Amino acid sequence: MMEVTDMLPQELASQAELRLQSVLEKWPDVKTSQVGEQVALTLFGLSDFIFQTCQRYQNVAEYFLTLNNQSELLAEIAFIDQASLQLDEVSFLQKLRSFRHFVMAVYAARDFLKLQTIESTMTNLSNLADQFYLLVREWVKLQMSARSGLALDPQGNEISLIALGMGKLGGGELNFSSDIDLIFGYAEKGETSTGRRSEDFQIYFTKMAQKIIQLLDSVTADGRVFRVDMRLRPFGDSGPLVSSFDALEDYYQDQGREWERYALLKARPLGLSSAITETEQTQQQLLLQVLKPFVYRRYIDYSVIDALRKMKLQIQQEVKRRNLKLNIKLGEGGIREAEFIVQALQMLRGGKDAQLQKQSLLKTLPELVALSVFTVEESEQLKTSYLWLRQCEQYLQAFADEQTQTLPQDELKQLTLITLFQLDSWSAFLDAFKLHSQKINHIFINVIGETPQDSDQQEDHLISKWRDIWLHSDEKSDDEPDILLVKQLRKDLANSVSGSRGQDKLDLLMPLLFAECESQNIELQQATAVFNLVKKIASRTTYLELLDENQGARTQLVKLVTSCHFIGTELTKFPLLLDLLIDPKLLYSPAELSSYYSDLRRNLLRVEPDDLELQMEVLRQFKLSTQLAIAACDVQGVMNLMQVSDHLTELASVCLHFSVEIAWGQMVAKYGYPVGSTFENKNFGVIGYGKLGGYELGYGSDLDIVFVHNCDSSQPTDGKKPIDSRQFYLKLSQRVMHIFTTRTLSGELYEIDTRLRPSGASGLLAINIETFAEYQQTEAWTWEHQALVRSRFILGDEHLGQRFNQIRHNILTKQRDADLLKQEIASMRIKMFDNLNKEKEGFFDLKQSRGGIADIEFISQLLVLSKSNQYPELAELPDNIRILQQASKLNLISESDNKELVDAYILYRRLYHTASLNGDEKLSELKEITESRDQVLAIWQTLF
């Protein structure tokens, strides 16, 4: 709160004293207070508008002059009462304007005395506009009702005239003296009823809108309420004043232009929810849904960057043409640039990230931080500078109720600004203004890029060289391999691009990619995977724009795709992953394992529970994007092999968890709960085997799983469509499989293998946990117990997990005939080798060759199955390395044997992993692994 006394410098104080005396003489009957006179004195020194309003309206002068405490200025102001609806037009006009001046004077006073934040001021002004609109609309409707009646749908519900507030009004960030930009619409066509004569809704609502505009915008002796600007409506000034929702949808889908997308980004139906009916709220939401597909593309939309850059250039040209100097809105680093930054990112990503679909800049900033688009520091920097400029704008406009964003040349007004910002001099103010503008402009350039006139000044010589080759390749000699390749690419891509715009973007991109290859010392012939990707995306102009606009994305694309076949294949199959390349610091910053659950949960919360198609797509896109980030960290050495496997295993587990949640929700909605289950307790679980069970998943691994439940009742479920409770779990498992294996635009989620369940492919897909226990005890083969070594409870109810762990422990710690066990395991190993081995002369099959991965796994399984009866701690672990290490600690194998087995296992896995990344066969040159192979075989001989 700013102290009133001694606040004003002498020049302003002298002016204020004269003005106070003038107001006191004008209204001699007002009984002033000491605080009131001090407040009025300060405000009269700062604002022509407040002084003139007190001169004109006794009630306003009395309000300020009789204050007993500054805090009274924060008291809630009651809006115009409903009795005013009975006034005639002249009286109603006067009432609107006098109230407008009163409440604006109070808001300005709060601002000048620093009683509220600039955010509160903008919110209050926006809410005020909503209230004025609703009141005026109600007055007009009453005036029209006798003759035209009401607009009612066939069910008798009222159809409302919906006003879309655009710009700062839509964003809840209205200026003190702002225009209000509106677009009028109504939900459906029809004719009015209950009046003397019916009228078509189009005519009825047009008359209503015309009258509303007149009441708000016309200038009387008391001024106006708001300037109303209707030029943003479809077809501008030549278009209809009011349009049905269908007409609006047709226009924006067929003829909507890029700047209209930008304008509609902030569009908000006017009317505080507490002041309108549920029916109108429904109509408002319908209108927003109509506009949403036009404003927000379902894919990442990079065309907006170029469009906003061109809009910014037009603004710069207008500023130059009008010689606008020190303009805090349109100048470099001004309010408009701050808005462009956030709105560009909203339009860019809002279709994919629904949390960005907000009208308010300030409410969107935290969401950009949550999505890691901005750091907390960048967000705070932009917010602070934006609000500083908005505060300055409010002061400028509240001085004299003028719509201005230009810093004053008048020394008295400069002095006023200095006083309000508590600075020492005008030069200090300009320094602060420059600092905030520079901060905004720096972020603007990072997001939007330089304007076209700036970016053409000095082109990199490599780009110039390759642009000449690309555009004039037909004129070049065929002697050089690079020229031949470029010619072939131009030929291949000629029929792929989409129209002249697509060709223009391709002509921009290809020289940039060639130059990037050369700067990374990569021969064009080695970059065929990059160009295969370009062929795939050539018809999708938005992806070409992504790479045109982002040098960092091009750099990462060339680096990763030329070094990793897997990444190149994934990007080519799923170009939507390209946006991950934009920010290297995010791409190469591994997520915490614990964050995968919360991140995927947050993504799925934005999807309607009954939209299975979109849920499956969210799961797949999350898996693909996360897997690509893991691969990028892998290729660049940010993660080691074990960390990569841990991340891939956790990713699969989280996808499995939410697939079960989705399937469960749909099953319960259809059939109700099976006997013994509740919302919290599904009585259902999933067991992971093999690489999933042993924390060793790779990029192309399928998931070996078994579904279990604890339901032994054939009683029906409790829903509207009951089924046998055990049948419920079979259908649930099938539904989970469907979610995983259905091929969508983003492919399958994972391949699922359930053949390790009791009785294999002929057994029940979901099995009772006690049946599972009995099978393992009485019918399972030795190889099934070997598989059980590398198993663990992945997800499900705790009691079910505890029961599985008990069953697994009991089976693995059984007393076994050691010789028979060795014979059976060795026999199974021979069968595997004979059927699955793919080794060839001079090359070693990393998994199936003798002395390879399978031999080490079988050694671990032999140790567990033969020794856990004596050493039950050996049965606690599902992964090979820790089993071997535990066996060494128990002196079941020597420390040297443990080291040789673990070293060989890690070597084989690393080579296998590299082969997966490079798309190669899982083979190694024999000379690379001979020593490891021989050591493993020697240990095998001692154990078997």
PyMOL commands that set and color helices and strands:
alter all, ss='L'
color gray80, all
select helices_A, chain A and resi 10-26+34-46+48-56+58-65+70-74+82-86+89-112+118-148+167-170+201-217+236-238+245-255+258-264+273-275+278-295+303-321+335-349+354-356+361-370+376-400+411-420+426-448+452-455+461-471+473-475+481-494+499-519+524-537+541-549+551-563+565-573+575-581+584-587+595-605+612-635+641-671+690-693+725-741+760-762+769-778+782-789+798-812+818-836+853-867+872-876+880-889+895-918+926-943
alter helices_A, ss='H'
color red, helices_A
select strands_A, chain A and resi 162-165+180-186+228-229+242-244+268-269+684-689+703-709+752-753+766-768+791-796+843-845+923-925
alter strands_A, ss='S'
color yellow, strands_A
deselect
rebuild
show_as cartoon
